[in-house]
Amino acid sequence: MAIGRISGSVLKSNLTRNGTDLAFETNLLYLDVTNSRVGIGTSEPTTALQVNGTVTASAITGLTSATITNTSTDDSILVTTTEDSSSAGPVITLQKNSSSPADADYIGQIKFQGENDADQEVLYAQITGKIGDMTDGTEDGIIEITHKKAGSNNISARFSSTKLMLINGTGLEVAGAATFSSDVAMSSQKITGLADPTSNQEAATKAYVDSQVSATDLSLGIAADSGSASTVSTSQTLTISGTSNEIETSVSGQAITIGLPDDVTIGSDLTVTGNLTVNGTTTTLATNNSTVEDSLIELNNGATSNSNDLGFIFERGSTGNNAAIIWDESADKFVLGTTTATGASTGNLTVATGTLVANIEGNVTGAVTGNADTATALATARNIGGVSFDGTGDINLPGVNQAGNQNTSGTAAIATTVTVTDNEATNENNVILFGAGAAGSGNIGVEADGNMTYNPSTGKITATGFVGALTGDASGNAGSATILATARNIAGQSFDGSAAITIASTDLSNTSAITLLTSTQTLTNKSLTAPILTGSSSAAGSILFKEDTDNGTNSVTLIGPAATADVTITLPASAGTVALTSDIASAGISSGNVATFGSGAADDDFLRINGTAIEGRSASEVLSDIGGQASLTFGISNTNAVKVDSTSVADDEYARFTASGLESRSVSEVASDIGAVTLTGTATLTNKSLTDAVLIPTATTAGKLLFKEGTNNGTNAVTLIGPASTADVTVTLPAAADTLVGKATTDTFTIKVLT
């Protein structure tokens, strides 16, 4: 329908004019000419086109934007299709028709806006489409979900063609069960809030696992290439040990690193199946021999240019300078000889020319010194018998192999006579010439032996020996002889050197003055220096002293003691009689007894017999005892006064006579002097019987018996200690041989009755 300019009040009954505006069926179609607006279903359009109702269209083109405003809570936009197939529909398409698309371009967005408490319009969430890859044939798309988070827009999720990522602090909370068809990678993050597992294949927390592991001592079987297999439990520590210079191990946190040290030593064979590359300055082979299967050996590999000599150097040690086969880079030649350089040397090496022994094929150029084993021609021809010879061909000599005369002046190769010069004065050793071989005539050679010489000055021949009979007179001494020309008597036995002789003691003319090892003799006034008396297997070494007064009827024998080690006994330095332990009797002042001190005695005190003891008396006390001053003679002879020769004398000590007087001796010292055992000392009693022995403890220890173990020389001991009893206790041991059982030990009783 075309509507032109309207004039007049009424066009038709259903078309109403309102000034310049036009209404059709009141508000079905309203043209607001004044404001250039069209209303459908409304007579008061507020926008260029306002529709109050449902709009049905197959396409809308040229629309740059559209705003739908209503107060309804029903569908603001409802897209409905009546198509009955299985194809998708209805379809809402957001297309960005860009002429220059690029990866990460945003291509469409759905926004969710609302108000805040300040009556401000806020974007609370949005869904955005994005290009992941715009390459033709490999296109990828991305959906991003954005939320308002703490007042700022935050991309919380990114959904690509390969994964869904919750990012920027967005968590995942699942109220129901979640099933994963592939592995879940946590990217070094934790799973928290797990309940304790109740069945297999359920995850567990660290606390739960720790509690289960700590309650169970698990064992791990371990084995290696050598040694015995074993186990290690969780309560033990598994140590992986390295080998010095072969394998080293280290621990950092929960990681064990096993590797090679900087310096590796292989104690046995090493086989490298791949390539071996050594990056360093020196490779040392300390082997007797090295075998290389390679056909070629290349030195200085990888060099772009070279200024160093190349080759081989052979270490000779103290024998001399090192041997070398070198390519001389500066001379551009091979050299062979000796050098002071080593394998560590570089640059231009100094090599002294050496000798090469080898067969050389081909041409040799340059100057050659020395003698060749063979040559085609002599450099200079030589005359032989007057005929020139350069080695290029045979020659004939006149008088030798052809007619003519040969110059035979000089010494001929074969002669019937020899000119000899007489020499009788020179003091020198000249060798004697012999005809070679056994022939006595004909053409024979001459030879000499340096071991047989003649001295013209002395007229003597020197040789190492002669074979055959020697006739005539010989002067001087023979170095050796088989037999004496005249036999001689030795101790009455004839001796000519042809055999050994035996001389018996009866053959000696003065047997009484000779001491024999096989006989018994008396030595008178003889001195023996450091004599050693050795006993037999059943008797000790001994010395027998014969009594003089009864012609040796009685004797005293001094016998070595049965000691377990060497014992030295030192005799007194002055004349006297050796006292025996049996010579010392009991205490008292009778003859032969040992006197005891009844009171203390100081140094230089006098002694006085007081009943059965001896007491010390000072000089003033002695004067008082004898009633005045007296002249006293000190000594140990009869009628002499005896004084104490000690710095101090304690009460109840014993006195021992010395050259200077009486010396105080304690009980232990007297016991030591006479070899006795005291009651107060510690001694070992061997094979002694104790009758009714009573063991009395000290104030702090109990009475006890100590049984030393015999098999290990008394190292261990068993101590029998009296119990801490409040009354006397009698312990009766078994009447038969048996073994005591301790209450702290575990024993087996067989056929015993326990009450």
LONU-135083 format. One line per 2 residues: number of its first residue (from 0); their letters; for each residue x, y, z of C-alpha. Coordinates in pm, whole numbers, plus 50000, padded with zeros to 5 digits. Example, Ala and Ser with C-alpha at 12.3 -4.5 7.8 and 13.67 -1.06 7.14 Angstrom:
LONU-135083
0> as> 51230:49550:50780 ~ 51367:49894:50714 .
***
This chain:
LONU-135083
0> ma> 50000:50000:50000 ~ 50136:50343:49905 .
2> ig> 50047:50639:50116 ~ 50109:50983:49977 .
4> ri> 50073:51320:50146 ~ 49750:51325:50348 .
6> sg> 49517:51630:50365 ~ 49177:51671:50517 .
8> sv> 49033:51527:50835 ~ 48913:51182:50731 .
10> lk> 49049:50963:50452 ~ 48844:50658:50535 .
12> sn> 48665:50542:50837 ~ 48960:50319:50958 .
14> lt> 49232:50569:50873 ~ 49258:50864:51108 .
16> rn> 49465:51176:51070 ~ 49603:51352:51373 .
18> gt> 49764:51667:51243 ~ 50048:51547:51030 .
20> dl> 50043:51202:51197 ~ 49842:50916:51057 .
22> af> 49683:50631:51248 ~ 49541:50315:51089 .
24> et> 49290:50130:51301 ~ 49380:50360:51588 .
26> nl> 49718:50199:51690 ~ 49761:49907:51455 .
28> ly> 49991:50122:51249 ~ 50086:50466:51365 .
30> ld> 50306:50708:51174 ~ 50463:50974:51399 .
32> vt> 50561:51215:51123 ~ 50674:51480:51366 .
34> ns> 50936:51252:51533 ~ 50992:51023:51235 .
36> rv> 50876:50714:51427 ~ 50658:50421:51340 .
38> gi> 50455:50231:51593 ~ 50299:49891:51541 .
40> gt> 50048:49804:51809 ~ 50114:50139:51978 .
42> se> 50020:50498:51901 ~ 50309:50634:52102 .
44> pt> 50631:50494:51955 ~ 50942:50603:52142 .
46> ta> 51190:50472:51885 ~ 51213:50482:51507 .
48> lq> 51025:50146:51503 ~ 50840:50022:51807 .
50> vn> 50642:49697:51789 ~ 50404:49603:52063 .
52> gt> 50346:49237:51987 ~ 50505:48948:51801 .
54> vt> 50721:49011:51499 ~ 50745:48741:51236 .
56> as> 51012:48782:50969 ~ 51215:48553:50745 .
58> ai> 51509:48794:50750 ~ 51607:49129:50886 .
60> tg> 51878:49313:50698 ~ 52049:49644:50749 .
62> lt> 51987:49628:51122 ~ 52292:49765:51309 .
64> sa> 52145:49731:51657 ~ 51822:49647:51833 .
66> ti> 51699:49708:52184 ~ 51412:49516:52342 .
68> tn> 51270:49675:52654 ~ 50977:49533:52845 .
70> ts> 50857:49465:53196 ~ 50763:49106:53137 .
72> td> 50927:48809:53300 ~ 50827:48591:53005 .
74> ds> 51044:48529:52699 ~ 51171:48856:52562 .
76> il> 51292:48683:52247 ~ 51130:48361:52137 .
78> vt> 51256:48195:51823 ~ 51030:47914:51710 .
80> tt> 51059:47677:51418 ~ 50797:47436:51295 .
82> ed> 51040:47228:51092 ~ 50991:46857:51165 .
84> ss> 51328:46701:51067 ~ 51614:46600:51300 .
86> sa> 51821:46897:51190 ~ 51903:47158:51446 .
88> gp> 51655:47442:51473 ~ 51584:47711:51555 .
90> vi> 51933:47852:51507 ~ 52077:48181:51638 .
92> tl> 52399:48274:51456 ~ 52649:48539:51567 .
94> qk> 52884:48603:51275 ~ 53183:48834:51254 .
96> ns> 53249:48891:50885 ~ 53606:49019:50911 .
98> ss> 53827:49078:50609 ~ 54142:49016:50817 .
100> pa> 54071:48745:51073 ~ 54352:48648:51316 .
102> da> 54414:48403:51597 ~ 54273:48518:51935 .
104> dy> 54013:48746:51765 ~ 53686:48777:51963 .
106> ig> 53398:48691:51724 ~ 53080:48709:51933 .
108> qi> 52959:48776:52284 ~ 52651:48734:52502 .
110> kf> 52646:48972:52799 ~ 52452:48948:53123 .
112> qg> 52400:49292:53277 ~ 52225:49418:53588 .
114> en> 52215:49699:53841 ~ 52423:49744:54154 .
116> da> 52314:49910:54479 ~ 52425:50249:54337 .
118> dq> 52172:50218:54050 ~ 52461:50157:53810 .
120> ev> 52445:49926:53512 ~ 52700:49642:53569 .
122> ly> 52821:49358:53343 ~ 52806:49056:53576 .
124> aq> 52883:48777:53328 ~ 52945:48716:52961 .
126> it> 53007:48434:52715 ~ 53254:48514:52439 .
128> gk> 53349:48328:52121 ~ 53712:48345:52017 .
130> ig> 53931:48223:51728 ~ 54193:47969:51847 .
132> dm> 54341:47889:51505 ~ 54214:48059:51184 .
134> td> 54426:47844:50946 ~ 54218:47692:50670 .
136> gt> 54167:47321:50742 ~ 54296:47332:51105 .
138> ed> 54056:47590:51251 ~ 54005:47581:51630 .
140> gi> 53749:47773:51836 ~ 53743:47886:52200 .
142> ie> 53458:47979:52435 ~ 53550:48205:52730 .
144> it> 53324:48266:53029 ~ 53378:48591:53219 .
146> hk> 53243:48674:53567 ~ 53249:48990:53771 .
148> ka> 53489:48904:54058 ~ 53545:49150:54343 .
150> gs> 53442:49440:54119 ~ 53657:49342:53821 .
152> nn> 53591:49137:53511 ~ 53763:48799:53547 .
154> is> 53794:48527:53283 ~ 53708:48224:53496 .
156> ar> 53685:47949:53231 ~ 53830:47882:52886 .
158> fs> 53683:47594:52683 ~ 53890:47497:52379 .
160> st> 53866:47207:52139 ~ 54108:47006:52358 .
162> kl> 54038:47105:52718 ~ 53827:47296:52966 .
164> ml> 54034:47521:53190 ~ 53912:47685:53511 .
166> in> 54155:47973:53549 ~ 54232:48282:53754 .
168> gt> 54141:48125:54087 ~ 53823:47952:53975 .
170> gl> 53761:47621:54150 ~ 53559:47315:54054 .
172> ev> 53289:47187:54287 ~ 53098:46871:54197 .
174> ag> 52792:46785:54405 ~ 52746:46445:54247 .
176> aa> 52975:46173:54119 ~ 53231:46262:53851 .
178> tf> 53359:46005:53606 ~ 53683:46054:53412 .
180> ss> 53758:45843:53107 ~ 54130:45938:53106 .
182> dv> 54403:46043:53350 ~ 54362:46364:53551 .
184> am> 54682:46573:53560 ~ 54697:46792:53872 .
186> ss> 54988:47015:53749 ~ 55164:46991:54087 .
188> qk> 54843:47086:54274 ~ 54684:46912:54571 .
190> it> 54357:46726:54624 ~ 54216:46828:54962 .
192> gl> 53916:46734:55173 ~ 53932:46361:55096 .
194> ad> 53754:46120:55327 ~ 53937:45805:55435 .
196> pt> 53905:45534:55166 ~ 53678:45235:55232 .
198> sn> 53745:45026:54922 ~ 54010:44963:54662 .
200> qe> 54080:45222:54389 ~ 53978:45508:54619 .
202> aa> 54215:45800:54679 ~ 54364:45854:55024 .
204> tk> 54510:46152:55209 ~ 54870:46175:55326 .
206> ay> 54757:46152:55689 ~ 54571:45829:55618 .
208> vd> 54865:45677:55428 ~ 55112:45786:55701 .
210> sq> 54895:45624:55968 ~ 54872:45299:55772 .
212> vs> 55244:45291:55686 ~ 55354:45373:56041 .
214> at> 55136:45091:56172 ~ 55285:44840:55929 .
216> dl> 55651:44745:55907 ~ 55679:44678:55535 .
218> sl> 55974:44499:55386 ~ 56135:44552:55048 .
220> gi> 56334:44283:54877 ~ 56669:44401:54743 .
222> aa> 56915:44220:54517 ~ 57217:44308:54308 .
224> ds> 57452:44157:54050 ~ 57661:44010:54332 .
226> gs> 57617:43932:54699 ~ 57321:43774:54879 .
228> as> 56967:43902:54830 ~ 56817:44065:55140 .
230> tv> 56524:44276:55261 ~ 56490:44621:55418 .
232> st> 56190:44727:55624 ~ 56032:45069:55664 .
234> sq> 56191:45097:56008 ~ 56534:45062:55848 .
236> tl> 56733:45280:55612 ~ 56820:45157:55264 .
238> ti> 57169:45281:55183 ~ 57291:45281:54824 .
240> sg> 57668:45288:54847 ~ 57900:45393:54571 .
242> ts> 58250:45269:54495 ~ 58545:45502:54525 .
244> ne> 58645:45643:54183 ~ 58378:45427:54012 .
246> ie> 58024:45514:54124 ~ 57908:45796:54352 .
248> ts> 57568:45851:54511 ~ 57402:46157:54662 .
250> vs> 57068:46234:54825 ~ 56868:46557:54791 .
252> gq> 56524:46547:54944 ~ 56355:46231:54821 .
254> ai> 56581:46195:54516 ~ 56880:45960:54498 .
256> ti> 57131:46044:54228 ~ 57365:45770:54106 .
258> gl> 57639:45876:53870 ~ 58006:45876:53784 .
260> pd> 58262:46088:53973 ~ 58484:46339:53796 .
262> dv> 58775:46093:53809 ~ 58661:45739:53722 .
264> ti> 58874:45430:53782 ~ 58762:45098:53628 .
266> gs> 58916:44811:53825 ~ 58858:44550:53555 .
268> dl> 58792:44533:53180 ~ 58590:44814:53017 .
270> tv> 58410:44754:52687 ~ 58260:45053:52501 .
272> tg> 58020:44936:52228 ~ 57967:45286:52087 .
274> nl> 58201:45571:52006 ~ 58438:45690:52280 .
276> tv> 58502:46064:52287 ~ 58768:46201:52524 .
278> ng> 58763:46580:52568 ~ 59077:46688:52750 .
280> tt> 59439:46775:52706 ~ 59611:46438:52759 .
282> tt> 59500:46074:52719 ~ 59731:45837:52911 .
284> la> 59747:45460:52836 ~ 59938:45288:53119 .
286> tn> 59940:44942:52959 ~ 60221:44710:52859 .
288> ns> 60094:44681:52501 ~ 59818:44856:52304 .
290> tv> 59642:44685:52013 ~ 59450:44895:51758 .
292> ed> 59226:44725:51500 ~ 59182:45043:51294 .
294> sl> 59351:45046:50954 ~ 59432:45415:50976 .
296> ie> 59529:45644:51264 ~ 59470:46016:51205 .
298> ln> 59653:46275:51411 ~ 59548:46641:51449 .
300> ng> 59193:46566:51335 ~ 58975:46871:51275 .
302> at> 59259:47120:51236 ~ 59190:47390:50974 .
304> sn> 59561:47482:50967 ~ 59870:47353:51145 .
306> sn> 60195:47494:51287 ~ 60284:47205:51517 .
308> dl> 60507:46908:51434 ~ 60315:46577:51417 .
310> gf> 60418:46220:51485 ~ 60518:45968:51750 .
312> if> 60750:46009:52050 ~ 60884:45703:52236 .
314> er> 60979:45749:52604 ~ 61319:45588:52684 .
316> gs> 61363:45695:53047 ~ 61719:45692:53179 .
318> tg> 61844:45505:52868 ~ 61871:45830:52672 .
320> nn> 61674:46095:52489 ~ 61332:45997:52360 .
322> aa> 61301:45844:52013 ~ 61082:46023:51758 .
324> ii> 60925:45976:51414 ~ 60806:46327:51331 .
326> wd> 60654:46521:51044 ~ 60852:46846:51056 .
328> es> 60589:47107:50966 ~ 60844:47384:50914 .
330> ad> 61063:47172:50679 ~ 60769:46987:50524 .
332> kf> 60959:46659:50569 ~ 60961:46345:50781 .
334> vl> 61248:46324:51036 ~ 61359:46031:51250 .
336> gt> 61590:46047:51550 ~ 61610:46141:51916 .
338> tt> 61465:46438:52101 ~ 61415:46580:52449 .
340> at> 61053:46659:52364 ~ 60766:46462:52519 .
342> ga> 60408:46390:52424 ~ 60309:46717:52593 .
344> st> 60536:46929:52371 ~ 60400:47150:52091 .
346> gn> 60536:47369:51816 ~ 60857:47309:51621 .
348> lt> 61038:47017:51788 ~ 61415:46970:51782 .
350> va> 61506:46619:51662 ~ 61864:46491:51632 .
352> tg> 61905:46280:51318 ~ 61900:45907:51392 .
354> tl> 61971:45591:51198 ~ 61706:45404:51001 .
356> va> 61769:45035:50938 ~ 61538:44925:50657 .
358> ni> 61515:44808:50299 ~ 61440:45107:50075 .
360> eg> 61276:45061:49738 ~ 61257:45330:49474 .
362> nv> 61476:45629:49402 ~ 61657:45815:49679 .
364> tg> 61720:46182:49608 ~ 61946:46418:49794 .
366> av> 62280:46369:49965 ~ 62332:46027:50127 .
368> tg> 62601:45973:50390 ~ 62736:45646:50530 .
370> na> 62798:45315:50356 ~ 62546:45133:50140 .
372> dt> 62518:44755:50174 ~ 62512:44727:49790 .
374> at> 62566:44965:49496 ~ 62557:44944:49117 .
376> al> 62886:45133:49075 ~ 63154:45304:49281 .
378> at> 63141:45679:49281 ~ 63520:45678:49222 .
380> ar> 63693:45398:49028 ~ 63982:45226:49207 .
382> ni> 64288:45041:49068 ~ 64326:44674:49158 .
384> gg> 64660:44526:49051 ~ 64704:44815:48810 .
386> vs> 64355:44765:48654 ~ 64079:45027:48701 .
388> fd> 63766:44892:48876 ~ 63434:45083:48937 .
390> gt> 63210:44782:49006 ~ 63010:44794:48685 .
392> gd> 63180:44479:48548 ~ 63441:44209:48603 .
394> in> 63815:44280:48545 ~ 64114:44054:48466 .
396> lp> 64444:44080:48654 ~ 64774:44004:48470 .
398> gv> 64961:43718:48631 ~ 64647:43611:48816 .
400> nq> 64380:43500:48569 ~ 64549:43601:48247 .
402> ag> 64898:43618:48104 ~ 65121:43892:48239 .
404> nq> 65311:43995:48546 ~ 65142:44100:48876 .
406> nt> 65295:44346:49118 ~ 65354:44125:49422 .
408> sg> 65546:44371:49641 ~ 65423:44375:50003 .
410> ta> 65262:44091:50195 ~ 65124:43811:49985 .
412> ai> 64796:43642:50072 ~ 64980:43307:50089 .
414> at> 65349:43288:50191 ~ 65589:43015:50289 .
416> tv> 65803:43236:50510 ~ 65734:43516:50761 .
418> tv> 65975:43794:50855 ~ 66012:43805:51238 .
420> td> 66163:44090:51445 ~ 66363:43986:51754 .
422> ne> 66230:44145:52075 ~ 66382:44046:52408 .
424> at> 66365:44362:52615 ~ 66021:44523:52596 .
426> ne> 65812:44465:52909 ~ 65483:44379:52743 .
428> nn> 65251:44085:52711 ~ 65241:43964:52352 .
430> vi> 64994:43710:52228 ~ 65131:43384:52089 .
432> lf> 65024:43292:51737 ~ 64890:42945:51653 .
434> ga> 64810:42761:51334 ~ 64432:42738:51300 .
436> ga> 64284:42388:51297 ~ 64443:42048:51354 .
438> ag> 64648:42035:51029 ~ 65018:42061:51072 .
440> sg> 65106:42173:50719 ~ 64961:42331:50410 .
442> ni> 64783:42665:50379 ~ 64647:42729:50728 .
444> gv> 64525:43040:50900 ~ 64680:43212:51199 .
446> ea> 64493:43281:51524 ~ 64575:43393:51878 .
448> dg> 64433:43348:52230 ~ 64451:43650:52458 .
450> nm> 64469:43422:52766 ~ 64814:43293:52662 .
452> ty> 65082:43564:52637 ~ 65462:43596:52635 .
454> np> 65656:43876:52806 ~ 65998:43936:52634 .
456> st> 66126:44122:52940 ~ 66071:43835:53183 .
458> gk> 66091:43549:52935 ~ 65776:43398:53087 .
460> it> 65460:43256:52934 ~ 65129:43326:53107 .
462> at> 64838:43086:53058 ~ 64527:42980:53251 .
464> gf> 64642:42616:53271 ~ 64833:42327:53122 .
466> vg> 64713:41977:53024 ~ 64946:41673:53018 .
468> al> 65260:41567:53204 ~ 65505:41840:53303 .
470> tg> 65867:41716:53303 ~ 66174:41892:53426 .
472> da> 66226:42120:53723 ~ 65961:42378:53813 .
474> sg> 66019:42665:54054 ~ 65764:42870:54246 .
476> na> 65443:42767:54423 ~ 65161:42576:54261 .
478> gs> 64815:42726:54306 ~ 64683:42381:54402 .
480> at> 64797:42017:54408 ~ 64625:41678:54426 .
482> il> 64877:41520:54665 ~ 65189:41613:54862 .
484> at> 65511:41476:54722 ~ 65611:41375:55080 .
486> ar> 65353:41272:55341 ~ 65366:41453:55678 .
488> ni> 65261:41340:56030 ~ 64989:41542:56207 .
490> ag> 64944:41435:56574 ~ 65099:41100:56484 .
492> qs> 64872:41049:56182 ~ 65028:41038:55830 .
494> fd> 64878:41299:55592 ~ 64959:41344:55218 .
496> gs> 64647:41541:55118 ~ 64483:41259:54925 .
498> aa> 64216:41203:55193 ~ 64094:41339:55529 .
500> it> 64241:41199:55856 ~ 64088:41162:56206 .
502> ia> 64277:41272:56521 ~ 64164:41110:56848 .
504> st> 64223:41260:57192 ~ 64461:40973:57263 .
506> dl> 64678:41090:56975 ~ 64757:41413:57159 .
508> sn> 65082:41418:57352 ~ 64953:41631:57648 .
510> ts> 64604:41495:57715 ~ 64606:41602:58081 .
512> ai> 64618:41969:57986 ~ 64327:41947:57739 .
514> tl> 63959:41964:57830 ~ 63734:41743:57624 .
516> lt> 63361:41787:57566 ~ 63297:41411:57584 .
518> st> 63464:41335:57918 ~ 63427:41436:58284 .
520> qt> 63720:41635:58422 ~ 63802:41861:58715 .
522> lt> 63895:42220:58633 ~ 64124:42377:58892 .
524> nk> 64169:42753:58916 ~ 63988:42815:58589 .
526> sl> 63779:43120:58506 ~ 63453:43065:58316 .
528> ta> 63326:43371:58130 ~ 62945:43400:58128 .
530> pi> 62889:43022:58170 ~ 62542:42883:58087 .
532> lt> 62432:42566:58266 ~ 62176:42384:58052 .
534> gs> 61968:42112:58211 ~ 61841:41801:58039 .
536> ss> 61482:41742:57939 ~ 61407:41615:58293 .
538> aa> 61651:41810:58511 ~ 61726:42180:58567 .
540> gs> 62069:42339:58528 ~ 62263:42313:58859 .
542> il> 62599:42383:59029 ~ 62741:42131:59284 .
544> fk> 62954:42270:59570 ~ 63166:41993:59738 .
546> ed> 63232:42030:60109 ~ 63602:42082:60165 .
548> td> 63657:41962:60522 ~ 63540:41603:60467 .
550> ng> 63702:41553:60129 ~ 63381:41622:59938 .
552> tn> 63164:41365:60110 ~ 62880:41612:60141 .
554> sv> 62782:41877:59887 ~ 62550:42172:59832 .
556> tl> 62363:42193:59500 ~ 62241:42527:59359 .
558> ig> 61951:42453:59121 ~ 61776:42694:58883 .
560> pa> 61415:42762:58993 ~ 61113:42651:58796 .
562> at> 61041:43004:58675 ~ 60815:43091:58381 .
564> ad> 61057:43366:58276 ~ 61427:43451:58322 .
566> vt> 61514:43532:58686 ~ 61827:43719:58797 .
568> it> 61959:43660:59153 ~ 62224:43909:59268 .
570> lp> 62461:43786:59546 ~ 62585:44026:59817 .
572> as> 62882:44243:59726 ~ 63070:44149:60049 .
574> ag> 63166:43828:60230 ~ 62891:43667:60431 .
576> tv> 62655:43376:60465 ~ 62338:43346:60265 .
578> al> 62034:43330:60494 ~ 61745:43095:60422 .
580> ts> 61378:43157:60494 ~ 61391:42865:60736 .
582> di> 61660:43051:60937 ~ 61409:43314:61051 .
584> as> 61211:43184:61349 ~ 60914:43325:61536 .
586> ag> 60906:43658:61718 ~ 61090:43687:62042 .
588> is> 61426:43772:62185 ~ 61554:43417:62216 .
590> sg> 61831:43282:61996 ~ 61728:43263:61632 .
592> nv> 61403:43450:61684 ~ 61291:43775:61522 .
594> at> 61261:44055:61772 ~ 60971:44302:61747 .
596> fg> 60963:44666:61849 ~ 60752:44732:62155 .
598> sg> 60760:45108:62101 ~ 60861:45360:61836 .
600> aa> 61225:45435:61762 ~ 61361:45749:61597 .
602> dd> 61675:45785:61389 ~ 61997:45749:61602 .
604> df> 61795:45596:61892 ~ 61932:45312:62102 .
606> lr> 61757:44979:62150 ~ 61671:44819:62481 .
608> in> 61531:44473:62538 ~ 61201:44502:62722 .
610> gt> 61057:44161:62799 ~ 60993:43996:62466 .
612> ai> 61041:44303:62252 ~ 61289:44576:62168 .
614> eg> 61213:44937:62239 ~ 61382:45255:62114 .
616> rs> 61575:45467:62369 ~ 61718:45813:62315 .
618> as> 62069:45906:62435 ~ 61933:46076:62746 .
620> ev> 61718:45776:62826 ~ 62018:45546:62790 .
622> ls> 62220:45768:63025 ~ 61937:45751:63272 .
624> di> 61911:45372:63230 ~ 62283:45317:63303 .
626> gg> 62298:45576:63577 ~ 62534:45824:63417 .
628> qa> 62767:45902:63131 ~ 62939:45603:62970 .
630> sl> 63168:45552:62674 ~ 62979:45359:62407 .
632> tf> 63111:45177:62101 ~ 62863:45145:61819 .
634> gi> 62855:44841:61595 ~ 62715:44493:61571 .
636> sn> 63005:44313:61745 ~ 62997:44173:62100 .
638> tn> 62965:44437:62378 ~ 62900:44713:62121 .
640> av> 62599:44940:62131 ~ 62356:44905:61843 .
642> kv> 62181:45215:61708 ~ 61885:45248:61474 .
644> ds> 61991:45317:61112 ~ 61653:45443:60982 .
646> ts> 61495:45783:60940 ~ 61189:45664:61135 .
648> va> 61076:45350:61311 ~ 60708:45278:61372 .
650> dd> 60564:45083:61662 ~ 60561:44703:61621 .
652> ey> 60815:44706:61336 ~ 61098:44455:61307 .
654> ar> 61472:44526:61314 ~ 61723:44398:61063 .
656> ft> 62097:44414:61127 ~ 62304:44612:60879 .
658> as> 62666:44722:60882 ~ 62557:45059:61022 .
660> gl> 62314:44931:61282 ~ 61955:44819:61297 .
662> es> 61721:44898:61010 ~ 61343:44907:61068 .
664> rs> 61132:44669:60860 ~ 60753:44655:60841 .
666> vs> 60561:44328:60854 ~ 60517:44325:60476 .
668> ev> 60887:44399:60422 ~ 60989:44114:60656 .
670> as> 60747:43883:60474 ~ 60905:43986:60146 .
672> di> 61256:43937:60290 ~ 61184:43582:60404 .
674> ga> 60938:43490:60126 ~ 60645:43448:60367 .
676> vt> 60275:43518:60317 ~ 60114:43772:60551 .
678> lt> 59756:43783:60668 ~ 59714:44145:60561 .
680> gt> 59861:44117:60212 ~ 59740:43969:59886 .
682> at> 59905:43643:59781 ~ 59833:43336:59575 .
684> lt> 59816:43005:59763 ~ 59879:42703:59546 .
686> nk> 59768:42353:59659 ~ 59685:42477:60013 .
688> sl> 59408:42343:60236 ~ 59206:42594:60442 .
690> td> 59040:42448:60752 ~ 58714:42615:60861 .
692> av> 58792:42920:60649 ~ 58596:43233:60744 .
694> li> 58572:43519:60489 ~ 58530:43849:60676 .
696> pt> 58411:44147:60466 ~ 58516:44507:60503 .
698> at> 58279:44780:60608 ~ 58150:44814:60254 .
700> ta> 58196:44473:60089 ~ 58073:44122:60159 .
702> gk> 58289:43815:60208 ~ 58353:43649:59874 .
704> ll> 58546:43382:59686 ~ 58695:43452:59343 .
706> fk> 58727:43155:59103 ~ 58967:43231:58816 .
708> eg> 58894:43062:58483 ~ 59176:42824:58391 .
710> tn> 59140:42794:58012 ~ 59230:43155:57934 .
712> ng> 59493:43214:58203 ~ 59251:43369:58449 .
714> tn> 59116:43645:58226 ~ 58758:43583:58339 .
716> av> 58646:43495:58693 ~ 58342:43379:58886 .
718> tl> 58281:43549:59223 ~ 58086:43376:59503 .
720> ig> 57954:43654:59734 ~ 57787:43616:60073 .
722> pa> 57419:43732:60069 ~ 57291:44039:60250 .
724> st> 57129:43827:60521 ~ 57004:43954:60858 .
726> ad> 57108:43625:61024 ~ 57354:43341:60968 .
728> vt> 57266:43136:60662 ~ 57398:42789:60580 .
730> vt> 57419:42690:60211 ~ 57482:42318:60157 .
732> lp> 57641:42225:59823 ~ 57553:41894:59650 .
734> aa> 57739:41584:59772 ~ 57808:41473:59413 .
736> ad> 57965:41639:59109 ~ 57711:41871:58950 .
738> tl> 57655:42219:58800 ~ 57479:42501:58987 .
740> vg> 57186:42672:58814 ~ 57143:43048:58838 .
742> ka> 56797:43198:58885 ~ 56865:43464:58618 .
744> tt> 56942:43205:58351 ~ 56716:42975:58147 .
746> dt> 56788:42603:58204 ~ 56620:42273:58136 .
748> ft> 56544:42049:58436 ~ 56532:41678:58362 .
750> ik> 56360:41441:58606 ~ 56352:41704:58886 .
752> vl> 56095:41746:59159 ~ 56001:42110:59226 .
754> t> 55826:42168:59563 .
***
